[in-house]
Amino acid sequence: MKIELGNAARDKGHISNVRGLGTAIAFDCAQADSMQSWLLSRGIVVARVGENTLGIRPALILGPAHAANLREAVRNWHINHDSGR
């Protein structure tokens, strides 16, 4: 998951400073409220853990498909998203 988030950070630049150990991962996003809403609307549970920081602690059954889903959600986020879709 950390690798996939790092890939999304490199590819799109929406997030930065991807960090963590094991399944406890955090990343920074200048528009953290909007990003959190976007991810939650897609069934990805993230928590605000700082002013511009979101954290994720996925279930231990996390697999490659889950990590890819998170990566694509982060890549597809945009500031004017419609969280109702």
Order of alpha helices (4+ residues) and beta strands (2+ residues): alpha-beta-beta-alpha-beta-beta-alpha
